[in-house]
Amino acid sequence: MRRVKAADVLNEVIRITVAAGREILSVYEQSYQIENKADGSPVTTADLRAHELIVRELSVLTPNIPVLSEESSNIVASERLRWSAFWLVDPLDGTKEFIKRNGEFTVNIALVEKHRPMIGVVHTPVGGSTYYAATGQGAWRIEGHHAPTAIKSRSYDGGAARMVASRSHLGAAVIAFRDTLLAESGLPVESVNMGSSLKVCLVAEGEA
């Protein structure tokens, strides 16, 4: 399989991610169908429409690279293990937040090559922000049609810690970790609850 250079496809991947966000927003304020998958998690019309758009566009962009999407049919492990590269997609991350209409959902696309992420793009349809990173190119945020701004995570410099956790999946283990951190450090721990991969974006730009 011919190796894909991040610089050759990154802008197209960003375009596809944003286009999927528009597809999701076209469903957001309307009536839509909600079903439950085998694992009990919800899936909506918006999930499926974004999935179809992304798979179609990526298949044109890189015909020889398979797409593994959360909404794909099951692909047996023996086949996936033969892939030297693949697109990893969550067409609507935060379906529960989408259903709640709180805006905390994202579109996620990553290129994985030899078990290592080469490109990662996260788009927030409601906020209009796009976060992206590629090997050797740093991490960036785009606000609407503005020029990209470089972002970076921060090192702990003392004082209160800020922990970001899931809004809809805040389990006992996460609460126990927060309480342990508080007890061992003796410092205040601010807990921020947020849906989808927005949590990762906060960390990436040094906000948590």
N, C-alpha and C positions, 0 to 999 in steps of 0.2 A: 504494500500500500504506500503510495507517494505521501511523504510527509507534508503537512499543511503548515505554512508559516503564519504565525499570528498576525503579522502586519498585513498579510494579503487578504485576510477575511474579517478582521476585527470590526471594521466599519459596517460591513454587511450584517454581522451578527447583532450589532447594536441596532441597526435598522429593523431587523426581524423582531427583536425583543420589544421595541417600541410599537411596532405594528401589531404584535400580539396584545400589547396593553390596550391599544385602541379597540381591538376586537372584544376584549373583556369589558371595556367601558360601554360598548354598544349594548351589552346585556345588563349591565349593572343596575340601572334604574327601571328595568322592565320586569315583567313577570317571567320567570324561567323555571325550568324543571330541575328538581333536586332528586338524586338517587343515592343509594348507599352501595359502596363497593363491597367486595367480599370481606374486607377487614373491618367493615362498619364505618369507614370514613366517608364523608359526603363527596359527591361529584356533581357539578352543575353543567348546564349548557355552555357557560363561559369557559369552564375547564376544557371541554371537548372542542369548542371552536378555536381556542388558542392553540391547543395541541395540534389540530389539523393544519392550521396556518404555519406553525413552526416546523413541523415535519415536512410539509410540502416545500417550504423555502430552503431549509437546510439540505434537502435532497437535491435541489437544483444547485445550490452553492457548492456542495461537496458530495457528488453522487456516490463516491466509493466509501464514505464514512457512515456507518450505521448510527441511528438515533435511538437512544434509550430514554423514553419519556415515562413519567409517572402514569400517564394514561395509555401507554402502549399495551398491547397484548403481551402475555407472559412470554419471555424469551428464555429458553432453557440455559442453564449455567454453562453447559458444555460448549454452546455456541458463543456466548459472551466471552468466555475465556480465550477464544481464538482472536478476538478483536485486539489489534495493536493500538487502535484509536477509536473513539466514539464520542458522540455528542450526548451529554447528560442534561436532561430537560425536566423542569417542573413548570408546566405552562401556567399554572395558577397556584402559587404557594400561599397558603393561608385561606383555603376555601371557607373555613368557618368564619374568618373575619369578613370575607366577601359576603357571606350570607347575612352576617350581622350589619353589614353596610357601614363599617367603621373605617374603611379606607386602608387598613393595614394588610394589604396583600401585594404580591410581587410576581413578576415573570423572571424565571431563572434559566440561563443557558450557560453551559460550560463545555469546553473541549478538553477531553482527557486523552492523554497519549502516554502509553507505557506506564499506566497507573499514576501519572502525575498531571495535575491540572495545568493547562497551557493558556486558556482563556476563561474568564468568568465575567458574565454580565448579569446585572440585576436591575430591573426597571420597576418603578412604582407608578402604576397607571393613574392613581388619583393625585398624587403629589407631582408627578411629571419628572421626577429625578431619575437619572440613570447612573449606576455605579458600574465601573468596569476595571479590569486588570488583565494584564497579559505578561507572560514571562519576559523579563528584561525591560518592561515598559512602565513599571510602577502601577499605582492605583489612582483612579480619577473619578470625579463626579461631574455630571452634566446636569444643569438646571434648565429645562426647557430648551430654548434655542441659543443659550449662552455658550461661551467657550468653555472647554473642560477645565476643571480646577483640580490640582493635585491634592490627594488626601493621604494621611498616614495615621496609623494607630499610635497610641501614646504609651509611654512607660509609666509604671506606678511611681509617683513621686512623694508618697506619704499622704497623710490625711484620710478623709473619707473615701471608701471604695464605692464604685458605682457598678452594680451588677445588672445586666439585662437578661430577662427570662421571658419565656413564652406567656402570652396572654391566655390562650385557650388550653394549654397543656402544662400548666404549672402544677407539677406533681409533688408528692411528699419528699422525694429525693432532692429536688431543687431547694425546697424550703429548708430541709435539714442542712444542706451545704451552706446556705446563707447564714443560718444560725450558728453553724460551726465556725465560719469565717468571722462572724461577729465576736464569738466567745474567745477565739484564739488570738485575734488581733487587738481586741479591746477598742477598736475604732468603729465609728458608725458605718453602716453599710446601706447605701441607697439602692433600693431595688426598683428597676424600671421594667414594666411589663409591656411587651409589644408582640404583635403577630408576625408570622412569616420570617423571611430572611432579612427583614428590616433590622433584626437584632444584629446580624453579622455586619450590616452596613454601618450601624452605630459604632461598633468596635473598630471597623476599618477606618473611619474618619475621626477616631479619637474621642468619641462622645460617651464611651462606656469602656 
